[in-house]
């Protein structure tokens, strides 16, 4: 599903990018969400929100494709959780709930192993008295990974609360206790009653903080929303654990389940091995879903784009220290100086000295401080800056006079190159490029 959405984004007609083109993109995203078993009401809500964001004029410096990708990303993480959760589980109890086949038992051992690697002593109580040999399976998997497990072989449902009490007492010195509960093929009345009693007993019989995590398999489909909404009738859901996200699962259930649960993703199972378990990170996870390399970099780029008014100043008027200062700001936000120069028509073929192109991030920061120490007149007319002014600027910005001289040298070199290329056609192309970077529809 998500790979198809990625394909739709990559094929999007950036040359047109009008309302019609965006509507076609939204329809393609809708088709793939529905094929991926996403709840139909959620599909319409996502579509509406993506369309509204996509039709907003992008900030200057942001191309249309990045603007659209950011809109899709924003809606996905709004449902899955837009930030990494601050997980503090010491002296707590985690109740893992879910249906048959969701991966609760495997996740309980992976979870315990993950916390153990963080030096948090963790143990598991087997509260699944419905599935044959559940305790034996959990004990074997836990023992193989040196995780303590408490339970009773051949225990009956009437023994459930007693086993919980014994388990809490047995593991009283552990930092974290995980309760692995029974599942059903459907969230029926018996399962509701059982889970409600487990949660209530955990809250009343211990002084520990009790959190409830719902476990979803990545291939659960659209029924995930109904399941999570039904579960919310008996308890608040504190987080979601997604399992089997490494398989060919469509992934729509992850969206539908989180939407119905009104809870963020906290952990993700990404493989069969015990160490294939990680905390949810919105940037990494959504980058993986959409096949994007550096989603975090893209989001930061969109959020930090310079204002259109500043971009306009760069494309008009004669260069002075004020416009040079704006260029430095834009370079630091868009990338290297060489990257910025490559975006200016004709600059690729210009013989630009390597020392200019290699201007480092550290030097650019230093230049900004020096320019900030200049007077308004000096910024508008740098030729006024003589030896005494150089010394004053150096002292005010905490640098050596030679640094100020180097700044003036760099400025004059770039100004000279720009003047050489400042034909009418170039200025027109440059102005259009700057406007085009704004990505208006």
C-alpha positions in Angstrom: 0.0 0.0 0.0 2.6 2.5 1.1 4.9 1.7 -1.8 2.0 2.4 -4.2 1.5 5.8 -2.5 5.2 6.5 -2.9 4.9 5.6 -6.7 1.9 8.0 -7.0 3.9 10.8 -5.5 6.9 10.2 -7.7 4.7 10.2 -10.8 2.9 13.4 -9.8 3.0 16.0 -12.6 5.1 18.7 -11.0 5.0 20.8 -14.2 1.3 21.4 -13.8 0.5 21.0 -10.1 -2.9 22.7 -10.4 -6.1 21.7 -8.6 -6.9 19.1 -11.3 -3.5 17.4 -11.0 -3.8 17.4 -7.2 -7.3 15.9 -7.4 -5.9 13.1 -9.6 -3.1 12.4 -7.1 -5.6 12.3 -4.2 -7.8 9.8 -6.2 -4.7 7.6 -6.7 -3.9 7.8 -3.0 -7.5 6.9 -2.1 -7.5 3.9 -4.4 -4.3 2.6 -2.7 -5.6 3.3 0.8 -8.8 1.4 0.1 -6.8 -1.5 -1.4 -4.7 -1.5 1.7 -7.7 -2.1 3.9 -7.9 1.3 5.4 -11.3 2.2 6.9 -13.3 4.1 4.3 -14.1 7.0 6.6 -10.5 7.4 7.4 -9.7 7.4 3.7 -12.0 10.3 3.1 -10.7 12.2 6.1 -7.1 11.7 5.1 -7.9 12.7 1.5 -9.7 15.9 2.6 -6.8 16.9 4.9 -4.1 16.1 2.3 -6.0 18.1 -0.4 -6.3 21.2 1.8 -2.6 21.1 2.7 -1.5 20.4 -0.9 -3.4 23.4 -2.3 -1.7 25.8 0.1 1.1 27.7 -1.7 4.4 26.3 -0.6 7.0 28.4 1.2 9.7 30.0 -0.9 12.6 27.6 -1.5 10.3 24.5 -1.4 9.6 22.6 -4.6 6.1 21.3 -5.2 7.0 17.7 -4.8 8.5 18.2 -1.4 5.5 20.2 -0.4 3.1 17.4 -1.4 5.2 14.7 0.2 5.3 16.7 3.4 1.4 17.0 3.3 1.0 13.2 3.0 3.6 12.6 5.7 1.9 15.1 8.1 -1.4 13.3 7.8 0.1 9.8 8.3 2.1 10.8 11.4 -0.9 12.6 12.8 -2.6 9.2 13.1 0.4 7.0 13.9 1.9 9.5 16.4 3.9 12.6 15.4 6.6 12.2 18.0 8.7 9.5 19.7 7.0 8.7 23.0 8.7 9.4 26.3 8.6 5.8 27.6 9.3 5.6 31.3 8.3 2.1 32.5 10.2 1.5 35.7 8.1 0.2 38.6 5.2 -0.3 36.1 2.9 -3.0 34.7 2.2 -3.4 31.0 -0.9 -5.3 30.0 -0.6 -6.5 26.4 -4.0 -7.2 24.8 -5.1 -8.3 21.3 -6.7 -11.0 19.2 -5.4 -14.5 18.3 -2.4 -14.2 16.0 -1.6 -10.6 16.7 1.8 -11.5 18.2 1.2 -10.8 21.9 3.3 -13.6 23.3 6.2 -13.0 20.9 6.0 -9.3 21.6 6.0 -9.8 25.4 9.4 -11.6 25.2 10.8 -9.1 22.7 9.5 -6.3 24.9 11.2 -7.8 28.0 14.4 -8.3 26.1 14.4 -4.8 24.8 13.9 -3.4 28.4 16.6 -5.7 29.7 19.1 -4.2 27.2 18.2 -0.9 28.8 19.1 -2.2 32.2 15.5 -2.3 33.3 14.8 -5.7 35.0 11.7 -7.1 33.4 9.5 -10.3 33.9 6.4 -11.7 32.3 3.2 -13.1 33.8 1.3 -15.6 31.6 -2.4 -14.6 32.0 -3.4 -16.6 28.9 -5.4 -19.5 30.3 -7.4 -20.0 27.2 -4.9 -21.2 24.6 -3.5 -24.7 25.1 0.2 -24.8 26.2 0.4 -21.0 26.3 2.5 -21.1 29.4 4.8 -23.7 28.1 5.4 -21.7 24.9 6.0 -18.5 26.8 8.4 -20.2 29.3 10.4 -21.8 26.5 10.7 -18.6 24.5 11.4 -16.6 27.6 14.0 -19.1 29.0 15.8 -19.1 25.7 16.3 -15.4 26.0 16.9 -15.4 29.8 13.6 -13.7 30.6 11.8 -14.7 33.8 8.2 -16.0 33.3 5.6 -16.8 35.9 2.5 -18.9 35.3 0.9 -22.3 36.0 0.6 -25.3 33.7 -3.0 -26.5 33.1 -4.5 -23.6 35.1 -8.2 -22.8 34.7 -9.9 -19.5 34.1 -11.1 -19.4 37.7 -7.4 -19.3 38.7 -6.6 -16.1 36.7 -6.7 -13.4 39.4 -4.9 -15.7 41.8 -2.1 -16.3 39.3 -1.8 -12.5 38.8 -1.6 -11.9 42.5 1.1 -14.5 42.9 3.0 -13.2 39.9 3.0 -9.6 41.2 4.3 -10.8 44.5 6.9 -13.1 42.9 8.3 -10.3 40.7 7.9 -7.5 43.3 11.6 -6.6 43.0 11.4 -6.3 39.2 11.3 -2.9 37.6 8.7 -3.8 35.0 6.1 -6.6 34.8 4.5 -7.5 31.5 1.1 -9.3 31.5 0.6 -11.5 28.5 -3.2 -11.9 28.1 -5.4 -14.4 26.2 -6.7 -13.6 22.8 -9.9 -14.6 20.8 -10.8 -14.7 17.2 -13.0 -11.8 17.9 -13.4 -9.2 20.6 -16.4 -10.9 22.3 -18.0 -10.4 25.7 -15.9 -13.1 27.4 -12.7 -11.4 26.3 -14.0 -8.0 27.4 -14.9 -9.3 30.8 -11.5 -11.0 31.2 -9.4 -8.1 30.1 -11.4 -5.7 32.3 -10.8 -7.9 35.4 -7.1 -8.1 34.6 -6.7 -4.4 34.3 -8.7 -3.7 37.4 -6.9 -6.3 39.4 -3.5 -4.9 38.3 -4.6 -1.4 39.4 -6.0 -2.3 42.7 -3.6 -5.0 43.9 -0.4 -3.2 43.3 0.9 0.4 43.8 2.4 0.3 40.3 1.5 2.4 37.3 -0.6 0.3 34.9 -0.4 0.9 31.1 -2.5 -0.9 28.5 -0.9 -1.6 25.1 -3.0 -3.0 22.3 -1.1 -5.3 19.9 -2.0 -5.1 16.2 -0.7 -7.3 13.4 0.3 -5.4 10.3 -2.1 -7.6 8.2 -5.2 -7.1 10.4 -7.0 -4.9 7.8 -9.8 -2.5 8.3 -11.3 -4.5 11.2 -8.6 -2.9 13.4 -10.6 0.3 13.8 -13.7 -1.6 15.1 -11.5 -3.7 17.4 -9.8 -0.7 18.9 -13.0 1.3 19.3 -14.6 -1.7 21.1 -11.6 -2.0 23.4 -11.9 1.6 24.3 -15.3 0.8 25.8 -13.6 -1.0 28.7 -10.3 0.8 29.0 -8.1 3.6 27.9 -5.5 2.5 25.4 -2.1 4.0 26.3 -0.2 2.8 23.3 -0.1 0.5 20.3 2.4 -2.2 19.4 2.6 -3.0 15.7 3.8 -6.4 14.8 4.7 -8.2 11.5 5.6 -4.8 9.9 8.5 -6.6 8.1 6.2 -8.8 6.0 4.0 -8.2 3.0 1.3 -6.9 5.2 -0.8 -4.2 3.5 -0.4 -1.9 6.5 -3.8 -0.4 6.3 -4.8 -1.9 9.7 -2.0 0.1 11.3 -3.7 3.3 10.3 -7.2 2.1 11.0 -6.3 0.7 14.4 -4.5 3.8 15.6 -7.3 6.0 14.3 -9.9 4.0 16.3 -7.7 3.6 19.4 -6.9 7.4 19.6 -3.5 6.2 20.9 0.1 6.5 19.5 2.3 3.7 18.3 4.9 3.0 20.9 6.8 -0.1 19.7 7.2 -1.9 16.4 8.1 -5.5 15.6 10.2 -5.6 12.5 11.3 -9.2 12.2 11.2 -12.7 13.7 14.3 -12.4 15.9 14.1 -11.3 19.5 16.0 -8.2 18.9 13.7 -7.1 16.0 11.8 -4.8 18.2 12.1 -1.0 18.4 10.6 2.1 19.7 8.4 4.0 17.3 10.1 6.9 15.6 7.8 8.9 13.3 10.6 10.0 10.9 12.3 6.6 10.6 9.0 4.6 10.4 7.2 6.9 7.9 10.4 7.1 5.8 10.4 3.3 5.6 6.7 3.2 4.7 7.0 5.8 1.9 10.4 4.6 0.7 12.0 8.0 1.5 15.6 8.2 2.5 15.7 11.4 4.6 12.2 12.3 5.7 13.5 14.1 8.7 15.6 16.3 6.5 12.7 17.0 4.2 10.4 18.0 7.1 13.1 20.3 8.5 13.6 21.8 5.1 9.9 22.6 4.8 9.7 24.0 8.3 12.8 26.1 8.0 12.2 27.5 4.5 13.0 31.3 4.2 10.2 33.8 3.8 9.1 34.7 0.3 9.9 38.4 1.0 13.5 37.5 1.7 13.7 35.3 -1.4 12.4 38.3 -3.4 15.2 40.5 -2.1 17.7 37.9 -3.4 16.4 38.1 -7.0 16.1 41.9 -7.2 18.5 44.9 -6.8 22.2 45.2 -6.6 24.1 42.9 -4.3 25.2 44.4 -1.0 26.0 43.0 2.4 22.3 42.9 3.3 21.4 40.7 0.3 24.6 38.7 0.8 23.5 38.1 4.4 20.1 36.8 3.2 22.0 34.5 0.8 24.1 33.1 3.6 20.9 32.4 5.6 19.3 30.7 2.6 22.4 28.6 1.9 22.5 27.3 5.5 18.9 26.3 5.1 19.1 24.8 1.6 22.5 23.2 1.7 26.0 24.0 0.5 27.0 27.1 -1.4 27.8 25.0 -4.4 24.3 23.7 -4.3 22.8 27.1 -4.3 25.1 28.3 -7.1 24.1 25.3 -9.2 20.5 26.4 -8.9 21.3 29.7 -10.6 21.0 29.5 -14.4 24.5 29.8 -15.9 26.4 29.4 -12.7 27.2 25.8 -13.4 29.5 26.8 -16.3 31.0 29.8 -14.5 34.6 29.5 -13.3 33.9 29.9 -9.6 37.0 29.6 -7.4 37.0 26.4 -5.3 37.7 28.3 -2.1 34.5 30.2 -2.6 32.5 27.0 -3.2 34.1 25.3 -0.2 32.9 28.0 2.3 32.2 26.0 5.4 29.2 26.1 7.7 31.5 27.5 10.4 32.7 30.3 8.2 29.1 31.2 7.1 28.1 31.5 10.8 31.2 33.7 11.4 30.3 35.8 8.3 26.7 36.4 9.7 28.1 37.6 13.0 30.5 40.0 11.2 27.8 41.4 9.0 25.6 41.9 12.0 28.3 44.1 13.5 28.3 46.4 10.5 26.3 49.6 10.5 23.4 50.0 8.1 25.5 52.3 5.8 28.3 49.7 5.7 25.9 46.9 4.8 24.4 48.9 2.0 27.8 50.1 0.7 30.6 47.8 1.8 33.2 50.0 -0.1 32.9 52.4 2.9 34.7 49.8 5.1 38.3 51.0 5.6 41.0 49.8 8.0 39.5 51.5 11.1 36.0 50.2 10.3 37.5 46.7 9.8 39.1 46.8 13.3 35.8 48.0 14.8 33.8 45.2 13.1 36.3 42.6 14.2 36.2 43.7 17.8 32.4 43.8 17.8 32.1 40.3 16.4 34.9 38.7 18.3 37.1 37.9 15.3 40.4 38.9 13.9 40.7 41.8 11.4 41.9 39.2 8.8 38.5 37.5 9.1 36.7 40.7 8.1 39.1 41.2 5.2 38.4 37.6 4.1 34.7 38.3 4.2 35.0 41.4 2.1 37.2 39.5 -0.4 34.6 36.7 -0.7 31.8 39.3 -1.1 33.6 41.1 -3.9 34.4 37.9 -5.8 30.8 36.8 -5.8 29.5 40.3 -6.7 32.0 40.4 -9.5 30.9 37.0 -10.9 27.2 38.0 -10.6 27.8 41.3 -12.5 29.5 39.4 -15.3 26.5 37.3 -15.8 23.9 40.0 -15.2 22.5 40.2 -18.7 18.9 40.9 -19.2 18.1 37.3 -20.0 20.0 36.0 -16.9 18.2 38.4 -14.6 14.9 37.3 -16.1 15.8 33.6 -15.6 17.1 34.2 -12.1 13.9 36.1 -11.1 11.7 33.3 -12.6 13.8 30.7 -10.8 13.4 32.4 -7.4 9.6 32.7 -8.0 9.5 29.1 -9.2 11.1 27.9 -6.0 8.1 29.3 -4.3 6.0 26.7 -6.0 2.8 28.7 -6.5 -0.1 27.0 -8.1 
